[in-house]
Amino acid sequence: MSAGVLNNIRVLDFGQYIAGPFAAMLLAEQGADVIKVERPSGDPMRGEDAFMVWNRSKKGITLDLKKTEGLKIALDLAKKADVIIENFKPGVADRLGIGYDKIKELNPRAVYCSISGFGPKGPYAGWPGYEQIVSTVGTVYNEQGLATHPLYVVLPLASLYAAVDAAFFIVAGLCVREKTGRGQKIEASLFRSILSSFRQHNVDFEGMFRAPWGPTGPLPLYRPYQCKDGKWLFTGLGNPKFFMQFAVELGHDEWLTDPLFEGAPFLIFPPRNAQVMSMIKPIYKTKTRDEWLEQFRSVGIPVAPVQNIDDFMAYDQVIASGMLQTVKEPKKGNVKEMGIPVDVTGCPGKIKGPSPQPGQHTREILKELGYSAQEIKRLKQGNVIKLAPRRK
């Protein structure tokens, strides 16, 4: 089998911004036939480069769901869909006429996934669920080793976590359907996905991590250090064995019995951690980053160069991973994008093509539903749909 693990699964994607579209893209590249339903004015993210990635491998149709005929088309598509994804604010899908109860009535086998900011209940359920709002509440910007001010994180972690969680549970819902014949309702949220990352949170470390240690953190044996050439090297001594190797390699065997290092690598608490850092910093200044990198790696001590995005894209491991794929985007030409991160033997998935232009597949999808050329023209004239220009 080479078509993909979700071959013959049809997904109706009402998603916008990040979480919904990204979840649908993950399904598309594992074989699902995904139709992106977009308002005539366009997805609010369409002007962003990231839109190209989060919406690639899909077909696209534009519909005005607030018009009777636009809603009828959406519901006709929903009758034949295996999966419905929406990430409106709670209550909006119901008001538009595409909520779970309506879809279940028309298609009881459908797996219906809602992704919201804070979930469907609780005092914050009605809050705007944008990435920055949820991440601010969820401590993402305030738990980066800085006590004096929050640190903005560019990666939309809450949205990406929620998208991956949603995609996983959609597939789980499809598995349940195979056993029971019944669809499922899945409620995902950015807030709960961020909250799930707190599984490893240890309150015993709370005071330590709130000390003003700056962006490199309070752990002297698990942090980056600046080297002779000004570049940074992250040293990750994740267990006592690595600490012992580290001390011996630096010629400081006495550290193994020094009370300052008691509890190494992770339990060196204030004020000892500041003293240990002051001992290690000048040592790193004696060699360049690459010299330290070669030395430590040769004996199996876990270290990594701190890189910017240009360094990372040229990184030999990135090249070897095969993740860099070239996608031909209609308006931008050949664009380097990240490929599929997980391999499945026999059906590895693939990028099917670029993100759809507004209304690119509207004609094709409506014809599948039985609409004639005259009816499609009438819908366009009534601003129910938008059609992409015919290709010459």
C-alpha atoms as one frame of an Amber mdcrd trajectory, in Angstrom:
protein
   0.000   0.000   0.000   1.495   3.337  -1.045  -1.401   5.783  -1.166  -1.264
   6.737   2.503  -2.759   5.387   5.700  -5.817   7.669   5.357  -6.530   6.927
   1.722 -10.283   7.229   0.895 -10.937   9.376   3.983 -12.578  12.709   3.128
 -12.043  15.672   5.444 -14.073  18.878   5.389 -11.846  21.603   6.793 -13.646
  24.705   8.097 -10.455  25.689   9.925  -8.833  29.098   9.899  -5.650  30.625
  11.304  -3.355  27.799  12.518  -4.682  24.884  14.566  -7.544  23.692  12.360
  -5.721  24.048   9.036  -2.543  22.432  10.386  -4.453  19.444  11.773  -6.172
  19.003   8.397  -2.855  19.286   6.551  -1.391  16.485   8.686  -4.307  14.277
   7.647  -4.026  15.294   3.979  -0.408  14.259   3.752  -1.237  10.832   5.142
  -3.622  10.260   2.254  -6.876  11.988   3.234  -8.807  13.978   0.629  -9.128
  17.366   2.341 -11.435  20.144   1.169 -10.712  23.533   2.674 -13.901  25.588
   2.995 -12.994  29.267   2.931 -15.120  32.361   3.223 -15.217  34.493   0.019
 -13.082  37.149   1.726 -10.412  34.533   2.441  -8.818  32.874   5.452  -7.509
  35.613   7.791  -4.041  34.019   7.487  -3.975  33.973   3.680  -1.566  36.917
   3.500   1.027  35.110   5.638   3.713  32.848   4.179   2.853  30.203   6.784
  -0.580  29.863   5.132   1.119  28.074   2.242   2.380  25.302   4.509  -0.630
  24.868   6.782  -2.982  24.613   3.799  -0.947  22.701   1.242  -2.084  19.302
  -0.091  -5.762  20.386   0.017  -8.487  21.252  -2.413 -10.166  24.597  -1.847
 -13.732  25.859  -2.150 -15.123  29.265  -1.211 -18.585  29.458   0.351 -20.573
  32.117   2.119 -22.089  30.060   4.932 -24.337  32.947   5.941 -26.287  32.535
   2.705 -28.851  29.759   2.371 -27.332  28.244  -0.753 -23.814  28.432   0.651
 -24.873  26.551   3.772 -26.718  23.970   1.660 -23.516  23.223  -0.285 -21.539
  22.901   2.953 -24.078  20.459   4.382 -24.131  18.452   1.161 -20.366  18.103
   1.474 -20.692  17.196   5.153 -23.068  14.331   4.313 -20.242  12.632   2.409
 -17.379  13.541   4.733 -15.638  11.198   7.154 -14.161  14.034   9.218 -15.300
  17.604   9.942 -12.838  20.098  11.454 -13.740  23.564  12.722 -11.882  25.956
  15.004 -14.329  28.786  15.455 -15.043  30.283  18.859 -17.492  28.036  20.775
 -21.025  28.565  19.505 -20.092  30.022  16.111 -20.361  26.725  14.213 -23.856
  26.216  15.644 -24.887  29.730  14.606 -23.558  29.109  11.098 -25.548  25.872
  10.859 -22.581  23.475  10.782 -22.422  22.555  14.487 -22.033  19.014  15.762
 -25.722  18.325  16.375 -26.634  19.297  12.818 -23.808  17.264  11.274 -24.599
  14.228  13.453 -28.212  14.376  12.254 -27.080  14.363   8.609 -24.080  12.067
   8.935 -23.921  10.017  12.155 -20.681   8.322  11.017 -18.747  11.578  10.820
 -15.888  12.275  13.226 -16.445  15.908  14.223 -13.529  17.839  15.697 -13.814
  21.269  17.284 -10.634  23.141  18.215 -11.075  26.251  20.327  -8.893  28.497
  22.410 -10.060  27.595  25.908 -12.526  24.759  25.335 -16.349  24.753  25.345
 -16.856  25.308  29.073 -15.392  27.231  31.974 -15.146  30.960  32.705 -12.821
  31.600  29.745 -14.744  29.602  27.130 -15.887  32.781  25.396 -12.489  34.441
  25.338 -10.747  34.989  21.984  -8.714  31.856  21.425  -5.794  33.364  19.553
  -2.334  31.875  19.992  -0.890  34.813  21.911  -3.850  35.016  24.300  -3.694
  31.335  25.248   0.107  31.259  25.423   0.144  34.301  27.703  -2.333  32.733
  30.113  -0.574  29.371  29.827   2.822  30.745  31.011   4.571  30.091  27.685
   5.979  33.627  27.627   6.755  33.785  31.329   8.496  30.458  31.994  11.611
  30.968  29.889  14.075  31.509  32.715  13.320  35.224  32.997  11.852  36.646
  36.177  12.038  40.317  35.231   9.819  40.314  32.122   8.029  37.883  29.796
   9.859  36.558  26.743   7.839  36.323  23.517   8.191  32.984  21.717   7.808
  33.142  17.942   6.761  29.501  17.489   2.960  29.181  17.937   3.358  26.343
  20.425  -0.225  26.244  21.722  -1.689  26.068  18.205   0.775  23.453  17.001
   0.288  21.252  20.075  -3.489  21.494  19.675  -3.281  20.614  15.968  -1.194
  17.508  16.608  -3.457  16.456  19.481  -6.518  16.976  17.274  -5.069  14.979
  14.369  -4.161  12.098  16.689  -7.605  11.917  18.254  -9.330  12.267  14.875
  -7.500   9.139  13.748  -8.428   7.481  17.048 -12.046   8.480  16.380 -11.887
   6.865  12.954 -10.587   3.676  14.579 -13.529   3.695  17.019 -15.906   4.209
  14.100 -14.520   1.119  12.396 -15.455  -0.891  15.488 -18.799   0.682  16.345
 -20.046   2.262  13.105 -20.656   5.521  14.971 -18.933   8.847  14.599 -17.310
  10.740  17.439 -17.215  14.293  18.747 -13.730  15.528  19.604 -13.186  18.690
  21.648  -9.612  19.967  21.466  -8.305  23.317  22.658  -5.081  25.285  22.659
  -5.397  25.746  26.411  -5.678  22.054  27.272  -2.840  21.131  24.929  -0.566
  23.654  26.653  -1.780  22.417  30.026  -0.861  18.849  29.081   2.775  19.925
  28.755   2.789  20.519  32.526   2.897  16.778  33.143   6.616  17.095  33.889
   6.201  20.184  36.089   7.821  19.694  39.490   6.802  22.152  42.175  10.034
  21.456  44.067  11.882  23.422  41.372   9.468  26.346  41.444  11.549  28.734
  43.552  14.697  27.935  41.631  13.200  28.676  38.231  11.772  31.979  39.393
  15.176  33.328  40.386  16.522  36.059  38.036  18.970  33.873  36.114  18.475
  35.406  32.682  17.645  33.643  29.421  20.185  30.825  29.808  18.534  29.416
  32.919  19.555  28.407  36.461  20.983  24.916  35.856  24.788  25.136  35.634
  25.146  21.714  33.984  22.193  22.031  31.615  22.534  25.314  29.758  24.455
  27.099  26.984  27.848  28.684  27.600  29.615  31.250  25.429  32.907  30.102
  23.936  36.138  31.825  22.889  34.774  32.865  19.472  31.583  34.355  20.931
  29.443  31.411  19.793  27.345  29.401  22.229  27.382  25.686  23.049  24.587
  23.970  24.935  25.840  21.393  27.416  23.149  18.917  28.447  24.423  16.712
  31.253  21.213  14.786  31.740  22.443  12.249  34.285  25.303  11.706  36.801
  27.293   9.617  34.315  27.579  12.563  31.923  28.590  14.858  34.780  31.397
  12.481  35.737  32.616  12.348  32.118  32.424  16.143  31.893  34.469  16.705
  35.053  37.139  14.222  33.992  37.339  15.607  30.447  37.924  19.118  31.802
  40.597  17.861  34.189  38.549  18.643  37.283  38.132  15.256  38.947  37.847
  17.075  42.288  34.373  18.256  41.274  33.134  14.691  41.807  33.566  15.069
  45.573  33.166  18.843  45.885  30.089  19.746  48.042  29.322  22.540  45.563
  28.400  19.877  42.986  26.284  17.765  45.339  23.123  16.637  43.549  24.649
  17.082  40.086  23.471  17.484  37.448  20.000  18.856  38.268  19.886  19.411
  42.020  22.461  22.163  42.396  20.266  24.739  44.093  20.843  28.442  44.810
  23.197  29.883  45.806  25.524  27.018  44.830  24.435  27.082  41.188  25.768
  30.616  40.726  29.122  29.549  42.151  29.297  26.534  39.845  28.468  28.677
  36.809  31.246  31.095  37.703  33.690  28.155  37.744  32.592  26.783  34.357
  32.205  29.997  32.331  35.923  30.881  32.071  36.772  27.318  31.012  34.529
  27.598  27.958  36.278  30.836  27.014  39.520  28.941  26.387  38.350  27.252
  23.156  36.068  27.954  20.211  32.630  26.425  20.020  33.616  23.939  17.322
  36.702  22.866  19.270  34.589  22.123  22.344  31.952  20.463  20.158  34.482
  18.065  18.660  36.106  17.311  22.012  32.898  16.570  23.891  31.266  14.593
  21.116  34.353  12.395  20.758  33.760  11.075  24.284  29.949  10.980  24.125
  29.119  14.044  26.216  25.809  15.514  24.919  26.345  19.012  23.534  24.822
  21.043  20.705  25.632  24.292  18.905  23.183  27.141  19.493  22.012  28.032
  15.974  19.933  30.623  14.188  17.441  29.656  11.506  19.933  30.023   8.636
  22.427  27.783  10.453  19.703  25.251  11.118  18.494  25.084   7.511  22.073
  24.337   6.406  22.657  21.865   9.264  23.921  18.504   8.011  21.304  16.647
  10.056  18.499  18.698   8.473  19.819  17.876   4.999  20.158  14.181   5.863
  16.630  14.022   7.292  15.059  14.632   3.889  12.598  17.029   5.527  13.418
  19.944   3.218  11.017  19.706   0.303  10.533  22.014  -2.668   6.921  23.016
  -3.343   5.996  25.071  -6.404   3.732  27.870  -5.166   1.771  29.717  -7.896
   2.706  33.216  -6.725   6.142  32.569  -5.217   7.679  29.883  -7.388   9.744
  27.126  -5.799   9.592  27.369  -2.008  11.542  25.279   0.511   9.134  23.822
   3.059   9.323  21.254   5.818   8.150  17.816   4.762   6.474  15.005   6.706
   8.164  14.305  10.053   7.123  10.653  10.541   7.750   7.716   8.208   5.260
   4.872   7.966   6.562   1.725   6.275   4.821   1.104   2.963   2.739   4.304
   3.008   4.995   7.233   3.906   2.597  10.026   2.942   3.464  12.894   0.636
   2.972  16.580  -0.073   0.217  16.604  -2.685   0.700  20.169  -3.868   0.633
  23.815  -2.813  -2.094  25.542  -0.832  -5.199  26.216  -2.963  -5.781  29.619
  -4.486  -9.124  31.223  -3.473 -11.893  29.205  -5.111  -9.426  27.043  -7.043
 -11.453  23.823  -6.774 -14.932  25.295  -6.338 -16.086  24.274  -9.833 -14.651
  20.773  -9.480 -16.245  20.182  -6.068 -19.638  21.574  -7.069 -19.678  19.428
 -10.205 -19.048  16.392  -7.983 -22.164  17.411  -6.049 -24.138  17.550  -9.305
 -24.272  21.315  -9.922 -24.512  22.369 -13.576 -22.413  25.092 -15.182 -25.475
  27.372 -15.176 -26.095  26.815 -11.450 -22.440  27.478 -10.641 -22.597  30.714
 -12.645 -25.731  31.769 -10.751 -24.072  31.062  -7.365 -21.080  33.144  -8.398
 -23.297  36.040  -9.477 -25.066  35.861  -6.108 -21.716  36.017  -4.270 -22.397
  32.659  -2.640 -19.123  31.307  -4.026 -15.916  32.618  -5.505 -14.255  31.035
  -8.519 -10.605  31.087  -9.368  -9.791  32.231 -12.933  -9.709  29.373 -15.431
  -6.203  28.287 -16.294  -5.172  28.978 -19.849
